[in-house]
Amino acid sequence: MAEHSDITLDSVAALKRIQSVINRTPLQYNSRLSKKYNASIYLKREDMQVVRSYKLRGAYNKISRLNDEERKNGVVCASAGNHAQGFAFSCKNQQIKGVIFMPSHTPKQKIDQTRMFGESFVEIILTGDTFDDCLREALIYTKEHNMTFVPPFDDPAIIEGQGTVGVEILEDLPDVNVVIIPIGGGGLASGVGYYFNHARPEVTCFGVEPEGAPCMKAAFSAGKPVTLDNIITFVDGAAVKRAGDLTFELCQKYISRIELVPEGKVCSSILNLYNNDAIVAEPAGALTVASLDMFKDEIKGKKVVCIISGGNNDFDRMAEIKELSLQYEGKKHYFLVHFPQRPGALKLFVTEVMGPTDDITRFEFIKKTQRERGPALVGIEVQCAKDYQALVERMKLKGFDFKEINNDKTLFEYFI
């Protein structure tokens, strides 16, 4: 791995370069979270950025610095969505042709937004199952067409641009103690971490990743970037298989600790931010708030900033978000139930097994053969997690043969 220890980043100069294009997003005190964690919690609202994420900062900083020949040949990027939107906006603003490679699973909302920001200046190519798949295709295309690649995170100009988030935080809250930063490939974390280390080294910077895509945590453990075999892409804005070389080196120096947040907990935070604070956060944008429980001892009595990195959430996903939240909180359970072949068995289940606040959310019989009926797939939502054990005990008491499948990965993926 190439050493970058002598690299110099100037996010203050970058902010001057991009400030006519970006929104200076608010830093908002949150009384609900402050009371809960006995700290002063502030939210850096990058969901209110022009393209609803911080990614515009780095993309514009990079593209605005291209020479005439590079501008003439055009630019290429690979992105799960937010970098693509910042890239597209920058291409239109700078009147430069851009080609965008996006993973095939990218939410439609992000694709539509990207087209809107770039208009006729961008072409979108959907390919691959992960960011890393489309990155590979984008790099091949870039070389074949003699264009300039604009990386999503592993580039000094990109990192410098993302670091402008830190500049604004320090200007708005000079006595900040802790900054919590979401990590995908590490561009935001390395930029903000670098800036604070040089401008106010006593500020602690923590990083958070989704549990299903812990590429930077894995790099910390291995002492170098490693490629994860499989990742969960639900937190699509942070679903990266491999951290960048430069971002790893900078994060290793300037990020004090990384915590992993379960996807279900992220979903609960999305719903809480929406219901309590009217904030529409995408999964990656809710990572930092979801992680507060993990840092509760370190942040007590301190001024803490959580970066809400983006708000590009497709509302078609809300049913899935609610489902994952309920499962994480222990309120949604699925069973394979073998009902006795006798009259009244189903009625017995409903009247004497189900509790007064329990609710059947799914019920379907599974056929073994044309004539023979198999078990029933039953989804039950309980009001409190503690109600689950009583439900199970009543099923046993009434003689129902059942299997709980929430924790059986194979059965859960097959049926749910």
Secondary structure, 3 states (H helix, E strand, C coil): CCCCCCCCCCHHHHHHHHCCCCCCCCEEECHHHHHHHCCEEEEEEHHHCCCCECHHHHHHHHHCCCCHHHHHHCEEEECCCHHHHHHHHHHHHHCCCEEEEECCCCCHHHHHHHHHHHHHHEEEEECCCCHHHHHHHHHHHHHHCCCEECCCCCCHHHHHHHCHHHHHHHHHCCCCCEEEEECCCCHHHHHHHHHHHHHCCCCEEEEEEECCCCHHHHHHHHCCCCCCCCCCCCCHHHCCCCCCHHHHHHHHHHCCEEEEECHHHHHHHHHHHHHHHCCCCCHHHHHHHHCHHHHHHHHCCCEEEEEECECCCCHHHHHHHHHHHHHHCCCEEEEEEECCCCCCHHHHHHHHHCCCCCEEEEEEEEECCCCCEEEEEEEEECCCCCHHHHHHHHHHHCCCEEEECCCCHHHHHHHC
